[in-house]
Amino acid sequence: MGRSPFQVLIFPYLHKSDEILFAIFQRGKEGYWQGIAGGGEDTETPLQAAQRESWEEAGISSECKFVSLDSLTTMPVEHVVGGFLWGEDKYVIPEYSFGVELQERHLQLSHEHSQYNWVNYDAASKMLKWDSNKNAIWELNKRITKDSDKNWALN
């Protein structure tokens, strides 16, 4: 499969009564906390890549309710793939953010992560390393709390 020039970031969440919990993942070797993250492949759309990455990294079915977020950042290609994979003029690639609503806490970790934790927004925002993750989880938390009566899922 060919690597597409974009990244995806996904935060699984549980919304039960007045409690909202987010799953965050500890990166195996590096030890920092983040959402599920990965790159697009071949002709995948960002949503398709988010669904595939969620399955590969946490065992989350594509049948779950995925939410597209407005949060968007760009990332240096050298930090993502180590070099100028898409040509000398492609310096940064976009990272699209998603939430995915789950009904249970159990996740199946891939080798990329050493553990995961279900935490509230305040704890997640303190634990996450990357600003893009903090921004995306802020937006997701606001959408859930502000728009809980609206249907804004993609599937």
Disulfide bonds with the S-S distance in Angstrom:
none
